[in-house]
Amino acid sequence: MEQQEPAVSQFKSKSGFARIFSALFYSIDGFKAAWKNEHAFRQELLLVVIGAVIALLLPVSSFEKLMMIAVLVLILVVELINSAIEAVVDRVSLERNPLSKNAKDFGSAAVLLTLLIALATWGVVLFNRFYY
Protein backbone atom coordinates (compact mmCIF):
# COMPACT_ATOMS: atom_id res chain seq x y z
CA MET A 1 0.00 0.00 0.00
CA GLU A 2 1.43 3.35 -1.05
CA GLN A 3 1.55 6.20 1.46
CA GLN A 4 0.02 9.48 0.41
CA GLU A 5 1.70 12.78 1.04
CA PRO A 6 -0.12 14.79 3.71
CA ALA A 7 -2.18 17.67 2.40
CA VAL A 8 -0.42 21.01 2.76
CA SER A 9 -2.34 24.21 3.28
CA GLN A 10 -2.09 26.76 0.49
CA PHE A 11 -1.49 29.26 3.29
CA LYS A 12 1.63 27.47 4.51
CA SER A 13 4.45 29.97 4.86
CA LYS A 14 7.49 30.33 2.66
CA SER A 15 10.99 29.30 3.66
CA GLY A 16 14.14 31.27 4.42
CA PHE A 17 14.18 35.04 4.77
CA ALA A 18 10.81 35.40 3.04
CA ARG A 19 9.29 33.38 5.89
CA ILE A 20 10.88 35.63 8.50
CA PHE A 21 9.52 38.79 6.87
CA SER A 22 6.11 37.22 6.35
CA ALA A 23 6.01 36.12 9.99
CA LEU A 24 6.91 39.65 11.11
CA PHE A 25 4.03 41.15 9.13
CA TYR A 26 1.62 38.44 10.33
CA SER A 27 2.65 39.27 13.91
CA ILE A 28 2.08 42.99 13.33
CA ASP A 29 -1.35 42.16 11.89
CA GLY A 30 -2.04 40.06 15.00
CA PHE A 31 -1.16 42.95 17.31
CA LYS A 32 -3.35 45.31 15.30
CA ALA A 33 -6.29 42.88 15.39
CA ALA A 34 -5.86 42.31 19.13
CA TRP A 35 -5.75 46.06 19.77
CA LYS A 36 -8.82 46.67 17.61
CA ASN A 37 -10.97 43.73 18.71
CA GLU A 38 -9.91 42.63 22.19
CA HIS A 39 -10.81 44.90 25.09
CA ALA A 40 -8.93 42.68 27.58
CA PHE A 41 -5.77 42.95 25.47
CA ARG A 42 -5.95 46.75 25.53
CA GLN A 43 -6.43 46.74 29.31
CA GLU A 44 -3.57 44.32 29.84
CA LEU A 45 -1.28 46.26 27.50
CA LEU A 46 -1.92 49.37 29.59
CA LEU A 47 -1.07 47.33 32.70
CA VAL A 48 2.17 46.15 31.07
CA VAL A 49 3.25 49.66 30.05
CA ILE A 50 2.55 51.14 33.50
CA GLY A 51 4.07 48.12 35.24
CA ALA A 52 7.21 48.22 33.08
CA VAL A 53 7.77 51.90 33.88
CA ILE A 54 7.29 51.24 37.60
CA ALA A 55 9.60 48.20 37.49
CA LEU A 56 12.32 50.21 35.75
CA LEU A 57 12.09 52.93 38.41
CA LEU A 58 12.14 50.62 41.42
CA PRO A 59 15.38 50.18 43.37
CA VAL A 60 15.66 46.44 42.62
CA SER A 61 18.25 44.43 40.73
CA SER A 62 18.30 44.25 36.95
CA PHE A 63 17.25 40.60 37.13
CA GLU A 64 14.28 41.48 39.34
CA LYS A 65 13.27 44.23 36.91
CA LEU A 66 13.50 41.73 34.06
CA MET A 67 11.33 39.19 35.90
CA MET A 68 8.76 41.82 36.86
CA ILE A 69 8.43 42.96 33.24
CA ALA A 70 8.62 39.43 31.81
CA VAL A 71 5.65 38.18 33.84
CA LEU A 72 3.64 41.17 32.62
CA VAL A 73 4.52 40.41 29.01
CA LEU A 74 3.58 36.78 29.66
CA ILE A 75 0.05 38.01 30.45
CA LEU A 76 -0.13 39.46 26.93
CA VAL A 77 1.21 36.25 25.40
CA VAL A 78 -1.42 34.13 27.12
CA GLU A 79 -4.16 36.66 26.32
CA LEU A 80 -3.25 36.46 22.62
CA ILE A 81 -3.42 32.67 22.74
CA ASN A 82 -6.76 32.89 24.56
CA SER A 83 -8.07 35.29 21.91
CA ALA A 84 -6.91 32.89 19.18
CA ILE A 85 -8.77 30.02 20.84
CA GLU A 86 -11.92 32.14 21.11
CA ALA A 87 -11.65 33.19 17.46
CA VAL A 88 -11.30 29.60 16.27
CA VAL A 89 -14.22 28.44 18.41
CA ASP A 90 -16.39 31.26 17.07
CA ARG A 91 -15.25 30.50 13.51
CA VAL A 92 -16.33 26.89 13.83
CA SER A 93 -19.74 27.76 15.26
CA LEU A 94 -21.49 30.49 17.21
CA GLU A 95 -23.93 27.90 18.49
CA ARG A 96 -23.76 27.18 22.23
CA ASN A 97 -21.91 23.95 22.91
CA PRO A 98 -20.35 22.57 26.11
CA LEU A 99 -17.07 21.85 24.31
CA SER A 100 -16.91 25.42 22.97
CA LYS A 101 -17.57 26.73 26.48
CA ASN A 102 -14.82 24.50 27.88
CA ALA A 103 -12.31 25.72 25.28
CA LYS A 104 -13.08 29.36 26.07
CA ASP A 105 -13.11 28.74 29.83
CA PHE A 106 -9.74 26.94 29.65
CA GLY A 107 -8.24 29.93 27.86
CA SER A 108 -9.70 32.29 30.44
CA ALA A 109 -8.33 30.14 33.27
CA ALA A 110 -4.87 30.27 31.65
CA VAL A 111 -5.03 34.08 31.65
CA LEU A 112 -6.09 34.08 35.31
CA LEU A 113 -3.21 31.79 36.28
CA THR A 114 -0.79 34.06 34.44
CA LEU A 115 -2.15 37.10 36.28
CA LEU A 116 -1.66 35.26 39.58
CA ILE A 117 1.93 34.37 38.63
CA ALA A 118 2.57 38.04 37.86
CA LEU A 119 1.01 39.12 41.14
CA ALA A 120 3.08 36.59 43.09
CA THR A 121 6.28 37.63 41.32
CA TRP A 122 5.70 41.30 42.03
CA GLY A 123 4.71 40.50 45.61
CA VAL A 124 7.88 38.49 46.28
CA VAL A 125 10.18 41.09 44.72
CA LEU A 126 8.56 44.00 46.55
CA PHE A 127 8.35 42.11 49.85
CA ASN A 128 12.03 41.15 49.66
CA ARG A 129 13.04 44.71 48.77
CA PHE A 130 10.96 46.68 51.24
CA TYR A 131 10.02 44.36 54.11
CA TYR A 132 12.66 41.67 54.39
Residue pairs with C-beta under 8 A, 6 or more apart in sequence:
13 19
13 22
13 23
14 22
30 80
34 41
34 79
34 80
34 83
35 41
35 42
35 45
37 83
38 79
38 83
40 79
40 83
40 111
41 76
41 79
41 80
41 83
44 75
44 76
44 79
45 76
47 72
47 75
48 69
48 72
48 73
48 75
48 76
51 68
51 69
51 72
51 122
52 69
52 72
55 65
55 68
55 69
55 72
56 65
56 69
58 64
58 65
58 68
58 126
58 129
59 129
60 68
60 125
60 129
64 125
64 129
67 121
67 125
68 121
68 122
68 125
71 114
71 117
71 118
71 121
71 122
72 118
74 114
74 117
74 118
75 111
75 114
75 115
75 118
78 110
78 111
78 114
79 111
81 107
81 110
82 107
82 108
82 110
82 111
83 107
85 103
85 104
85 106
85 107
86 104
86 107
89 100
89 103
89 104
92 100
93 100
